[in-house]
Amino acid sequence: MTPGELRGFCVSFNAAVEDFPFGPEISVFKVLGKMFALSSLDGHPLTVNLKCDPDDAIRLRAGHPGLIVPGWHMNKRHWNTVTVAGDPAGALPDRLVRELVEDSYDLVVAGLPRAERLRLDRP
């Protein structure tokens, strides 16, 4: 997955936007003001921080050592840093990365107030 593909996928979700609250080099993807993905798209290797269910986070880290690790500069219980591309040890399959991004978005949406969740469901 390229940086452009990652960006495009993140902003493809309903009400998702790219923001730069930490400076121009860090892309923060949000839904209704809540962060679901964070990446330095120019980074090598390309990584993205994603929200994750704590039990799933442990399972994913164990199943993909070195490619999925506790979230860098994030709450390590709820966030993972996922290697998307360019690491000498390899990278995760695009399909898995897309699933993890979507899961992160869904977790954030699930935590929104009911009225905001309903607003997202409207066409």
C-alpha positions in Angstrom: 0.0 0.0 0.0 1.4 3.4 -1.0 1.0 6.6 1.1 -1.5 7.9 -1.4 -3.6 4.7 -1.2 -3.5 4.8 2.6 -4.7 8.5 2.5 -7.4 7.7 0.0 -8.7 4.8 2.0 -8.8 6.8 5.2 -10.8 9.7 3.7 -13.2 7.3 1.9 -15.2 6.7 5.1 -18.3 8.7 5.8 -17.5 12.1 7.3 -13.7 11.3 7.5 -11.3 14.2 7.0 -7.5 14.6 7.0 -6.2 17.2 9.5 -2.8 18.4 10.6 -3.0 19.4 14.3 0.6 18.2 15.0 2.2 19.9 12.1 2.3 19.4 8.3 4.2 16.2 8.4 1.7 14.2 10.4 -1.7 13.3 8.8 -4.4 12.8 11.3 -7.6 11.2 10.0 -10.8 12.0 12.0 -14.4 11.3 12.0 -16.6 14.1 13.5 -13.5 15.4 15.3 -12.3 12.1 16.7 -9.0 10.6 15.6 -9.0 7.1 14.1 -5.7 7.0 12.2 -2.4 8.9 12.4 0.5 8.6 10.0 3.6 10.3 8.7 2.9 9.6 5.1 6.5 10.4 4.1 7.9 8.1 6.7 10.0 5.1 5.9 8.8 2.6 6.7 5.3 3.7 6.2 3.3 3.2 9.4 -0.1 4.2 10.7 -1.4 4.3 14.3 -4.8 2.7 14.6 -7.3 2.4 17.4 -7.9 -1.2 18.4 -9.9 -3.3 20.9 -7.4 -4.1 23.7 -7.9 -7.9 23.4 -7.5 -7.7 19.6 -4.4 -5.5 20.0 -2.6 -8.2 22.0 -3.6 -10.9 19.5 -2.5 -8.9 16.5 0.9 -8.0 18.1 1.5 -11.6 18.8 0.5 -12.7 15.4 2.6 -10.1 13.5 5.7 -9.4 15.6 7.6 -6.4 14.4 4.8 -5.3 12.0 2.1 -4.5 14.6 3.5 -3.0 17.8 2.0 -1.0 20.7 1.0 2.5 19.4 3.9 4.9 19.3 3.2 8.0 21.5 -0.4 6.6 22.1 -2.2 4.7 24.7 -0.6 1.3 24.3 -3.6 -0.5 25.4 -5.9 0.9 22.7 -3.6 1.8 19.9 -1.3 -0.1 17.6 1.4 1.1 15.2 1.0 -0.9 12.0 3.8 -1.2 9.4 2.1 -0.6 6.0 5.1 -0.7 3.6 8.9 -0.4 3.4 10.1 -2.2 6.5 13.0 -4.6 5.9 11.0 -7.3 7.8 8.2 -6.8 5.2 4.8 -5.4 5.5 1.3 -6.5 6.1 -1.0 -7.5 3.3 -3.1 -4.6 2.0 -6.3 -6.4 2.8 -5.3 -6.7 6.5 -4.3 -3.1 6.6 -7.6 -2.1 5.2 -9.5 -4.2 7.7 -7.5 -2.7 10.6 -8.2 0.9 9.4 -11.9 0.1 9.0 -12.0 -1.5 12.5 -10.3 1.7 13.9 -12.9 3.9 12.2 -15.8 1.7 13.4 -14.5 1.7 17.0 -14.3 5.5 17.0 -17.8 5.8 15.5 -19.2 3.4 18.1 -17.9 5.7 20.8 -19.7 8.8 19.4 -22.9 10.1 20.9 -26.0 8.4 19.5 -27.1 11.5 17.7 -23.8 11.8 15.8 -23.9 8.1 14.9 -27.4 8.5 13.5 -26.2 11.5 11.5 -23.5 9.4 9.9 -26.0 6.8 8.9 -28.0 9.3 6.8 -27.3 9.4 3.1 
